[in-house]
Amino acid sequence: MRRELTTEGMEFRQRPVTGPSGERSNADREALAEYAHKAWSGWIAYMFEKGKVRRGRLILPKWATERWKRQMETPYEFLPGSEKESDRAEADAIMDTIDET
């Protein structure tokens, strides 16, 4: 059975990165954009590692689609501790990126 993953019902908002004076810091923005690209690239590489490409399509194992769909649909507060810890590590990396600029 083919499963379709969607972001339906999820809200995404862009927020400006601002400094103490209320102005957007271009250095912070670029550092965060670089981090976002590295995080995305790492995730895509992981997906390709777990799946197989056939006829130009990425086929993911059933366990992966079920797990990632569950995680996607679960609010942070209801995630198990190990999954929260993974998100905290991402938050730490983002905060480190901001601290470095």
Backbone as CSV, one residue per row, in Angstrom:
resi,resn,N_x,N_y,N_z,CA_x,CA_y,CA_z,C_x,C_y,C_z
1,MET,0.838,-1.170,0.000,0.000,0.000,0.000,0.892,1.246,0.000
2,ARG,0.582,2.186,-0.856,1.354,3.426,-0.940,0.809,4.429,0.064
3,ARG,1.698,5.015,0.840,1.290,6.006,1.836,1.795,7.368,1.410
4,GLU,0.943,8.355,1.549,1.294,9.718,1.192,1.557,10.503,2.477
5,LEU,2.760,11.049,2.599,3.081,11.876,3.760,2.803,13.327,3.402
6,THR,2.112,14.029,4.288,1.811,15.436,4.036,2.141,16.265,5.270
7,THR,2.145,17.546,5.085,2.329,18.472,6.205,1.004,19.169,6.512
8,GLU,-0.079,18.571,6.086,-1.402,19.148,6.311,-1.635,19.369,7.801
9,GLY,-2.142,20.527,8.121,-2.418,20.843,9.517,-1.227,21.404,10.274
10,MET,-0.059,21.420,9.635,1.132,21.972,10.281,1.261,23.430,9.862
11,GLU,1.641,24.274,10.793,1.784,25.691,10.508,3.259,26.065,10.473
12,PHE,3.656,26.728,9.405,5.022,27.195,9.270,4.994,28.706,9.121
13,ARG,5.761,29.397,9.957,5.826,30.850,9.878,7.276,31.283,9.784
14,GLN,7.516,32.294,8.986,8.851,32.872,8.924,8.906,33.990,9.945
15,ARG,9.957,33.993,10.734,10.175,35.042,11.706,11.533,35.665,11.437
16,PRO,11.598,36.978,11.454,12.901,37.603,11.232,13.828,37.395,12.416
17,VAL,15.111,37.232,12.141,16.122,37.176,13.186,16.513,38.621,13.449
18,THR,16.321,39.078,14.672,16.597,40.481,14.955,17.617,40.621,16.063
19,GLY,18.368,41.697,16.005,19.340,42.024,17.032,18.688,42.857,18.120
20,PRO,19.485,43.324,19.102,18.948,44.105,20.209,18.219,45.364,19.753
21,SER,18.648,45.939,18.634,18.008,47.168,18.153,16.757,46.863,17.334
22,GLY,16.445,45.596,17.162,15.275,45.213,16.382,15.569,45.008,14.912
23,GLU,16.828,45.224,14.502,17.197,45.028,13.110,17.634,43.593,12.874
24,ARG,17.320,43.103,11.707,17.710,41.746,11.339,19.215,41.683,11.159
25,SER,19.829,40.676,11.735,21.270,40.472,11.586,21.511,39.555,10.400
26,ASN,22.144,40.079,9.362,22.421,39.273,8.181,23.392,38.142,8.490
27,ALA,24.365,38.397,9.378,25.332,37.342,9.738,24.620,36.186,10.429
28,ASP,23.716,36.505,11.356,22.938,35.452,12.025,22.078,34.705,11.026
29,ARG,21.440,35.445,10.145,20.565,34.832,9.149,21.343,33.870,8.259
30,GLU,22.506,34.296,7.784,23.320,33.440,6.922,23.839,32.218,7.678
31,ALA,24.246,32.409,8.927,24.730,31.276,9.724,23.611,30.265,9.947
32,LEU,22.408,30.753,10.233,21.279,29.843,10.430,20.862,29.175,9.121
33,ALA,20.933,29.908,8.023,20.610,29.309,6.720,21.607,28.209,6.378
34,GLU,22.885,28.451,6.676,23.899,27.422,6.436,23.627,26.197,7.301
35,TYR,23.282,26.425,8.572,22.947,25.306,9.452,21.729,24.551,8.910
36,ALA,20.694,25.288,8.494,19.476,24.644,7.976,19.809,23.766,6.772
37,HIS,20.679,24.260,5.902,21.051,23.465,4.728,21.813,22.213,5.126
38,LYS,22.747,22.351,6.071,23.503,21.178,6.533,22.565,20.163,7.192
39,ALA,21.624,20.644,8.002,20.674,19.736,8.665,19.809,19.028,7.624
40,TRP,19.309,19.781,6.653,18.481,19.197,5.601,19.292,18.187,4.788
41,SER,20.519,18.573,4.407,21.375,17.678,3.622,21.643,16.378,4.376
42,GLY,21.903,16.496,5.673,22.131,15.308,6.497,20.905,14.412,6.543
43,TRP,19.734,15.033,6.658,18.486,14.262,6.702,18.249,13.542,5.374
44,ILE,18.452,14.242,4.277,18.245,13.623,2.962,19.232,12.471,2.748
45,ALA,20.482,12.670,3.153,21.478,11.598,3.030,21.045,10.385,3.850
46,TYR,20.511,10.631,5.047,20.029,9.546,5.899,18.877,8.806,5.222
47,MET,17.943,9.554,4.623,16.822,8.915,3.940,17.304,8.053,2.778
48,PHE,18.270,8.570,2.000,18.805,7.785,0.888,19.530,6.538,1.386
49,GLU,20.158,6.651,2.551,20.848,5.499,3.139,19.839,4.418,3.550
50,LYS,18.692,4.829,4.065,17.688,3.875,4.537,16.820,3.320,3.409
51,GLY,16.693,4.075,2.327,15.832,3.644,1.228,16.620,3.135,0.042
52,LYS,15.913,2.932,-1.042,16.518,2.483,-2.296,15.909,3.311,-3.421
53,VAL,16.750,3.674,-4.385,16.267,4.421,-5.536,15.976,3.427,-6.650
54,ARG,14.758,3.476,-7.125,14.334,2.609,-8.230,13.572,3.459,-9.241
55,ARG,14.060,3.443,-10.463,13.427,4.209,-11.546,13.251,5.676,-11.168
56,GLY,14.241,6.231,-10.505,14.202,7.639,-10.141,13.348,7.982,-8.935
57,ARG,12.856,6.977,-8.230,12.022,7.203,-7.043,12.703,6.624,-5.822
58,LEU,12.586,7.341,-4.728,13.138,6.851,-3.468,12.080,6.002,-2.779
59,ILE,12.393,4.746,-2.566,11.494,3.809,-1.902,11.994,3.638,-0.468
60,LEU,11.158,4.004,0.489,11.527,3.916,1.899,10.924,2.671,2.528
61,PRO,11.618,2.088,3.488,11.065,0.920,4.165,9.821,1.291,4.978
62,LYS,8.956,0.321,5.129,7.694,0.537,5.845,7.945,1.047,7.265
63,TRP,8.938,0.462,7.970,9.197,0.886,9.350,9.532,2.369,9.405
64,ALA,10.265,2.862,8.383,10.684,4.266,8.376,9.497,5.193,8.151
65,THR,8.665,4.864,7.167,7.520,5.740,6.898,6.555,5.757,8.074
66,GLU,6.353,4.608,8.702,5.454,4.577,9.867,6.024,5.382,11.029
67,ARG,7.317,5.217,11.283,7.937,5.940,12.394,7.946,7.450,12.142
68,TRP,8.379,7.864,10.947,8.490,9.290,10.663,7.125,9.954,10.586
69,LYS,6.131,9.231,10.101,4.774,9.785,10.069,4.265,9.971,11.493
70,ARG,4.494,9.004,12.358,4.082,9.125,13.762,4.774,10.306,14.416
71,GLN,6.084,10.430,14.185,6.820,11.543,14.773,6.309,12.882,14.248
72,MET,6.031,12.941,12.978,5.561,14.167,12.346,4.217,14.607,12.928
73,GLU,3.373,13.644,13.242,2.026,13.954,13.717,1.935,14.098,15.235
74,THR,3.032,13.847,15.952,3.026,13.911,17.412,3.556,15.252,17.889
75,PRO,2.771,15.993,18.670,3.295,17.236,19.251,4.516,16.933,20.122
76,TYR,5.445,17.872,20.171,6.690,17.688,20.917,6.437,17.193,22.334
77,GLU,5.479,17.786,23.012,5.248,17.443,24.422,4.882,15.976,24.629
78,PHE,4.410,15.299,23.598,4.002,13.899,23.725,5.028,12.911,23.166
79,LEU,6.161,13.411,22.688,7.205,12.516,22.187,7.858,11.767,23.340
80,PRO,8.360,10.551,23.093,9.125,9.852,24.130,10.433,10.607,24.393
81,GLY,11.010,10.363,25.553,12.220,11.060,25.969,13.362,10.995,24.972
82,SER,13.573,9.830,24.362,14.690,9.693,23.415,14.489,10.577,22.185
83,GLU,13.251,10.713,21.729,12.977,11.560,20.573,13.058,13.039,20.950
84,LYS,12.653,13.375,22.172,12.823,14.754,22.641,14.306,15.094,22.716
85,GLU,15.111,14.135,23.152,16.553,14.378,23.274,17.162,14.673,21.908
86,SER,16.698,14.001,20.884,17.173,14.266,19.529,16.823,15.695,19.111
87,ASP,15.616,16.138,19.411,15.206,17.512,19.099,15.993,18.524,19.928
88,ARG,16.300,18.177,21.163,17.105,19.074,22.007,18.513,19.232,21.433
89,ALA,19.061,18.144,20.897,20.385,18.219,20.273,20.349,19.168,19.074
90,GLU,19.278,19.122,18.296,19.124,20.057,17.172,19.016,21.489,17.687
91,ALA,18.242,21.690,18.755,18.114,23.032,19.343,19.464,23.531,19.832
92,ASP,20.242,22.657,20.457,21.584,23.040,20.921,22.471,23.461,19.749
93,ALA,22.386,22.725,18.650,23.195,23.061,17.472,22.785,24.423,16.910
94,ILE,21.502,24.716,16.917,21.024,26.019,16.455,21.529,27.120,17.376
95,MET,21.432,26.901,18.689,21.906,27.904,19.648,23.412,28.102,19.521
96,ASP,24.154,27.033,19.281,25.603,27.152,19.065,25.903,27.990,17.838
97,THR,25.125,27.780,16.787,25.305,28.553,15.558,25.082,30.038,15.826
98,ILE,24.058,30.359,16.585,23.778,31.760,16.914,24.898,32.335,17.770
99,ASP,25.374,31.556,18.741,26.448,32.023,19.630,27.744,32.297,18.868
100,GLU,27.971,31.581,17.761,29.202,31.730,17.001,29.209,32.977,16.125
101,THR,28.040,33.581,15.903,27.994,34.765,15.026,28.105,36.038,15.813
